[in-house]
């Protein structure tokens, strides 16, 4: 197996681990009596992203080779995620003998999940570090050779989304069959088993990768530089200060649909005319169109940047979020309304890629070479850390103001669904999110003015 293929397999497994639960765990949490914690489960990813990638980056730079550290992080993340599966399985097994609700020990479950995510989130950056290091070591062009490798990560994410959407639990805790069933993995604890198992596979695989030798740094590096805090001096420039502020505001949109698109689509099972539609019963597979769009849109960024410039490209992203939320609010699972759901997923590629990727390019162009890495870390902290955390918690407050988890009869069986307290509850939520994105987009257009280059 050649180097590029081996790195593609690494990326495939890396994002397959995430795709197993990221877009569908909300449905399980609601079913397991933890629906009120959905915002926190997604906010945790943002909280740990503020500090864990930086800490693990320091360890990878100074003490442990990146490919080995990547494996060790996945060992911890995988073992802890399997622990989440075990708690869910044990709670359901007990309910079948005692008649109690399917509720795992909340504090224990949250603790295991939090620790698992804390070890997983740094692996996204470590995967890039390993890939760049090995490609350069073998004399390859990272600009040319890395994108096809990275796209395999998105393919892995989609693959496990489809798997948990189609596979269903046979009640043993381990077994599965591909079939239509209310106990599909996307609704049960088995999604955590899939994620944990793949993490453990990647742990073993990492130790088969070529070495990424540690490089000795010349001279002394201050603690401020080690932690990337020297990048904060960028806030002295008005343009960069505005850019990072808007990065955080855009970051508030990032996890909203990951956390609530699944429960929203599944809630239509409680409406008789939509109960048997594909969208209501296959929320995870439908939302995977978002990841397919994401993979495609990456290829268009160079053209749009060259043709329109950084400000217009980022504006396209901001207004794409307006359509992302708005289409969800206007659509329904039946034809032709379901086409609006599909369009929402299609524009996600523009919404996500055009700001995250072009934003990274903007930071790289505008910053001193000595702080480029720190500046990229600051950009990620503002979007995926601070912004995503605040946005997810705020979105949770809005959703639970207009919607609630209720027992609904679906094809003769009682299921917990997140439905509107009053008619139009979900629609109101999506329009609020769309309005927020619109205000941010218009404000960005008015106040952000890139400095002209000489």
C-alpha positions in Angstrom: 0.0 0.0 0.0 1.6 3.3 -1.0 1.9 6.3 1.3 -1.0 8.3 -0.1 -3.3 5.3 0.2 -2.3 4.7 3.8 -2.9 8.3 4.7 -6.3 8.2 2.9 -7.2 5.2 5.1 -6.1 7.2 8.2 -8.4 10.1 7.2 -11.3 7.8 6.3 -11.2 6.2 9.8 -10.6 9.6 11.5 -13.8 11.1 10.3 -15.8 7.8 10.3 -15.3 7.8 14.1 -17.1 11.2 14.2 -19.8 10.5 11.6 -21.1 7.6 13.6 -22.7 9.8 16.2 -22.3 13.5 15.5 -25.6 14.1 13.5 -27.8 11.4 15.2 -27.0 11.2 18.9 -29.7 13.8 19.7 -32.4 11.2 18.8 -30.8 8.7 21.2 -30.4 11.2 24.0 -34.1 12.1 23.7 -35.1 8.4 23.7 -32.9 7.8 26.8 -34.3 10.6 28.9 -31.4 13.0 28.3 -33.0 15.2 25.7 -32.6 18.3 27.9 -28.8 17.8 27.7 -28.5 17.8 23.9 -27.1 21.4 23.7 -24.5 20.5 26.3 -23.4 17.4 24.4 -22.6 19.5 21.4 -21.3 22.5 23.4 -18.7 20.1 25.1 -17.0 19.7 21.7 -16.6 23.5 21.5 -15.4 23.8 25.1 -12.6 21.2 24.8 -11.6 22.6 21.4 -10.6 25.8 23.2 -7.6 24.1 25.0 -7.2 20.4 24.2 -5.8 20.8 20.6 -3.2 23.3 21.8 -2.1 21.1 24.7 -1.8 18.0 22.5 0.0 20.1 19.9 2.7 21.0 22.4 3.0 17.3 23.4 3.3 16.3 19.7 5.9 19.0 19.1 8.2 18.1 22.0 7.5 14.7 23.6 5.6 12.1 21.5 5.8 11.5 17.8 2.5 12.8 16.2 1.4 9.5 14.7 1.9 7.7 18.1 0.1 10.5 20.0 -2.7 10.2 17.4 -3.0 6.5 18.2 -3.0 7.0 22.0 -5.7 9.7 21.8 -7.9 7.3 19.8 -7.2 4.5 22.3 -8.5 6.7 25.1 -11.4 8.2 23.1 -12.4 4.8 21.8 -12.4 3.1 25.1 -14.4 5.8 26.7 -16.9 5.8 23.9 -17.3 2.1 24.2 -18.1 2.9 27.9 -20.9 5.1 26.7 -22.3 2.2 24.7 -22.0 -0.1 27.7 -24.0 2.2 29.9 -26.7 2.6 27.3 -26.9 -1.2 26.8 -26.9 -1.9 30.5 -29.7 0.6 31.1 -31.9 -0.9 28.3 -31.2 -4.4 29.5 -32.3 -3.4 33.0 -35.4 -1.8 31.7 -36.5 -5.0 30.0 -36.3 -6.9 33.3 -37.5 -4.2 35.7 -39.8 -2.1 33.5 -37.9 1.1 34.3 -37.2 3.8 31.8 -34.2 3.5 29.4 -32.1 6.1 31.2 -28.4 5.5 31.8 -26.7 7.1 34.8 -26.7 10.7 33.6 -23.6 11.9 35.4 -21.6 8.8 34.5 -22.7 8.9 30.8 -21.9 12.7 30.5 -18.5 12.2 32.1 -17.5 9.3 29.8 -18.7 11.2 26.7 -16.9 14.4 27.8 -13.6 12.6 28.3 -14.0 10.8 25.0 -14.6 14.0 23.1 -11.7 15.7 24.9 -9.3 13.1 23.5 -11.0 13.0 20.1 -11.1 16.7 19.1 -7.2 17.1 19.1 -7.0 14.2 16.7 -8.4 16.3 13.9 -5.4 18.6 13.9 -3.0 15.7 14.6 -4.3 13.9 11.6 -3.3 16.9 9.4 0.1 17.1 11.2 0.8 13.4 10.5 -0.3 13.7 6.9 1.8 16.8 6.1 4.9 15.4 7.9 4.8 12.1 6.0 4.1 13.7 2.6 7.0 16.1 3.0 9.3 13.3 4.2 8.5 11.5 1.0 9.1 14.5 -1.2 5.5 15.1 -2.1 3.6 18.3 -2.7 1.2 18.9 0.1 -0.9 21.4 -1.9 -1.4 18.9 -4.7 -1.4 15.6 -2.8 -3.3 16.4 0.4 -6.8 17.5 -0.8 -7.6 14.0 -2.3 -6.4 12.4 0.9 -8.6 14.8 3.0 -11.7 14.1 0.8 -11.5 10.5 1.9 -12.2 11.8 5.4 -15.5 13.2 4.3 -16.2 9.9 2.6 -15.6 8.1 5.9 -18.0 10.5 7.7 -20.7 9.8 5.1 -20.1 6.0 5.2 -20.8 5.7 8.9 -23.7 8.1 8.7 -25.3 5.7 6.2 -24.3 2.7 8.2 -26.0 3.8 11.5 -29.0 5.0 9.4 -29.6 1.5 8.0 -28.3 -0.9 10.6 -30.5 -1.8 13.5 -29.9 -3.4 16.9 -31.1 -7.0 17.4 -31.3 -6.6 21.2 -28.1 -8.4 22.1 -26.0 -5.2 22.4 -23.6 -6.3 19.6 -25.6 -7.8 16.7 -27.0 -5.9 13.8 -29.0 -6.4 10.6 -29.6 -4.1 7.7 -33.3 -3.5 7.8 -36.1 -1.1 8.6 -36.7 -1.0 12.3 -37.5 1.4 15.1 -34.2 0.3 16.8 -31.9 1.6 14.0 -28.5 2.5 15.3 -29.3 6.2 14.7 -31.8 6.0 17.5 -29.8 3.7 19.9 -26.7 3.4 22.0 -25.1 1.3 19.2 -23.9 4.4 17.4 -21.4 4.9 20.2 -20.2 1.3 19.9 -19.5 1.9 16.1 -17.6 5.1 16.9 -15.6 3.5 19.8 -14.8 0.4 17.7 -13.5 2.5 14.8 -11.4 4.6 17.2 -9.7 1.4 18.5 -9.1 0.2 15.0 -7.4 3.6 14.2 -5.3 3.3 17.4 -3.8 0.1 16.1 -3.4 1.4 12.5 -1.5 4.6 13.7 1.3 2.5 15.0 1.8 1.0 11.5 2.4 4.5 9.9 5.9 5.8 9.1 7.7 7.8 11.8 7.1 11.6 12.2 10.3 12.4 14.0 10.3 15.2 16.5 12.2 18.4 15.4 14.4 20.1 17.9 13.5 23.8 18.2 16.4 26.2 18.1 16.5 28.7 20.9 14.1 29.1 23.8 10.4 29.3 23.2 8.4 31.3 25.8 5.3 29.9 27.5 3.2 32.5 25.7 4.5 31.4 22.3 4.1 27.7 23.2 0.4 28.2 24.0 -0.1 30.3 20.9 -1.1 33.4 22.9 1.1 35.7 20.9 -1.5 35.5 18.1 -3.8 37.7 20.2 -1.8 40.8 19.3 -3.6 40.5 15.9 -6.6 42.1 17.7 -4.6 45.4 17.6 -5.4 45.6 13.8 -9.0 46.7 13.2 -9.4 44.4 10.2 -8.2 41.3 12.0 -10.2 42.1 15.2 -13.4 42.4 13.1 -12.5 39.2 11.3 -12.1 37.1 14.5 -15.3 38.6 16.0 -17.3 37.6 12.9 -15.6 34.2 13.0 -17.0 33.7 16.5 -20.5 34.9 15.3 -20.4 32.5 12.3 -19.1 29.7 14.6 -22.4 30.1 16.5 -24.1 28.5 13.5 -21.8 25.5 13.1 -23.3 23.0 15.5 -27.0 24.0 15.3 -28.0 21.6 12.5 -25.7 18.9 13.8 -27.5 18.9 17.1 -31.1 19.6 16.0 -31.6 18.6 12.3 -31.9 14.9 13.2 -34.6 15.4 15.9 -36.4 17.9 13.7 -36.7 15.6 10.7 -37.5 12.6 12.9 -40.3 14.7 14.6 -42.4 14.3 11.5 -42.9 10.7 12.3 -45.4 12.0 14.9 -47.5 13.6 12.1 -49.7 10.9 10.4 -49.4 12.2 6.9 -45.5 12.2 7.1 -45.0 9.2 9.4 -43.9 6.9 6.6 -41.9 9.3 4.5 -38.2 8.7 3.7 -37.0 11.9 5.3 -38.8 11.3 8.6 -37.4 7.8 8.9 -33.9 8.4 7.5 -32.8 11.7 8.9 -29.1 10.7 9.2 -28.9 9.6 5.5 -30.7 12.7 4.3 -28.4 15.0 6.2 -25.4 13.2 4.8 -26.1 15.2 1.6 -24.5 18.1 3.5 -21.2 16.2 3.8 -21.4 15.3 0.1 -21.9 19.0 -0.8 -19.0 19.9 1.6 -16.6 17.6 -0.3 -17.6 19.1 -3.6 -17.5 22.7 -2.6 -13.9 22.5 -1.5 -12.9 22.1 -5.1 -14.6 25.4 -6.1 -13.0 27.6 -3.5 -9.8 28.5 -5.5 -12.0 29.7 -8.5 -14.3 31.8 -6.3 -11.4 33.3 -4.4 -9.6 34.3 -7.6 -12.7 35.6 -9.2 -14.5 37.5 -6.4 -12.0 38.0 -3.5 -12.1 37.0 0.2 -14.9 39.3 1.3 -17.4 38.1 -1.3 -16.5 34.5 -0.7 -17.1 34.9 3.0 -20.3 36.7 2.4 -21.5 33.8 0.2 -20.9 31.6 3.3 -22.8 33.8 5.6 -25.9 34.1 3.4 -25.7 30.4 2.7 -26.4 29.9 6.4 -29.6 32.0 5.9 -30.8 29.5 3.3 -29.6 26.5 5.3 -31.9 27.4 8.2 -34.6 29.0 6.1 -35.1 25.9 3.8 -35.5 23.8 7.0 -38.2 26.1 8.2 -40.1 26.1 4.9 -39.8 22.4 4.0 -41.6 19.2 4.9 -40.9 15.5 4.3 -43.4 15.1 1.4 -43.0 16.1 -2.2 -42.3 18.8 -3.1 -41.5 20.1 0.4 -38.7 17.6 0.8 -36.8 19.3 -2.0 -36.3 22.2 0.3 -34.6 19.9 2.8 -32.3 18.7 0.1 -31.5 22.2 -0.9 -30.7 23.0 2.7 -28.2 20.2 2.7 -26.7 21.3 -0.7 -26.1 24.9 0.5 -24.4 23.6 3.6 -21.2 22.9 1.5 -21.0 26.7 0.7 -22.0 27.7 4.3 -19.3 25.5 5.9 -16.4 25.5 3.4 -16.5 29.0 2.1 -15.9 30.6 5.5 -13.7 27.9 7.2 -11.4 27.2 4.3 -11.3 30.8 2.8 -11.0 32.1 6.3 -7.9 30.0 6.9 -6.4 31.3 3.7 -7.1 34.9 4.7 -5.4 34.3 8.1 -2.4 32.8 6.4 -2.1 35.8 4.0 -2.5 38.5 6.6 -0.3 37.2 9.4 3.4 37.4 10.1 5.0 34.0 9.3 6.3 33.7 12.9 2.7 33.5 14.2 0.9 31.8 11.3 0.3 28.5 13.3 -0.8 30.4 16.4 -3.1 32.6 14.3 -4.7 29.5 12.7 -5.2 28.1 16.2 -6.9 31.4 17.2 -9.2 31.2 14.2 -10.2 27.7 15.1 -10.7 28.6 18.7 -13.0 31.5 17.8 -15.1 29.4 15.4 -15.2 25.9 16.7 -14.4 26.8 20.3 -16.0 30.0 21.6 -18.5 30.5 18.8 -19.7 27.0 18.5 -20.1 26.6 22.3 -22.2 29.8 22.7 -24.2 29.1 19.6 -25.1 25.6 20.6 -26.2 26.6 24.1 -28.2 29.5 22.8 -29.8 27.3 20.1 -30.8 24.9 22.8 -32.6 27.6 24.8 -34.5 28.7 21.7 -35.4 25.1 20.6 -36.7 24.1 24.1 -38.7 27.3 24.3 -40.8 26.3 21.3 -40.3 22.4 21.3 -40.3 19.6 23.9 -39.6 15.8 24.0 -43.0 14.0 24.1 -44.2 10.5 23.8 -45.8 10.0 20.3 -47.5 7.0 18.9 -45.7 5.9 15.6 -47.2 2.9 13.8 -48.6 1.6 17.0 -45.5 2.1 19.1 -44.7 4.9 21.5 -41.5 6.9 20.7 -40.0 10.1 22.2 -39.9 12.8 19.6 -38.9 16.5 19.9 -42.1 18.2 18.7 -43.4 21.7 18.7 -45.2 22.8 21.9 -47.6 24.6 19.6 -48.1 24.3 15.8 -45.2 25.9 13.9 -42.8 25.5 16.8 -39.9 24.1 14.8 -40.6 26.6 12.0 -40.2 29.5 14.4 -36.8 28.1 15.6 -35.4 27.8 12.1 -36.6 31.3 11.2 -34.9 32.8 14.3 -31.6 31.1 13.3 -32.0 32.3 9.7 -32.6 35.9 10.9 -29.5 35.8 13.1 -27.4 34.6 10.1 -28.9 37.4 8.0 -28.1 40.1 10.5 -24.5 38.9 10.8 -24.1 38.7 7.1 -25.5 42.3 6.4 -23.3 43.7 9.3 -20.3 41.9 7.9 -20.9 43.4 4.5 -21.1 46.9 5.9 -18.2 47.0 8.4 -15.6 44.5 7.1 -13.2 46.1 4.5 -10.1 44.1 3.6 -7.0 46.2 3.4 -5.8 46.7 -0.1 -2.5 45.0 -0.9 0.4 47.0 -2.5 
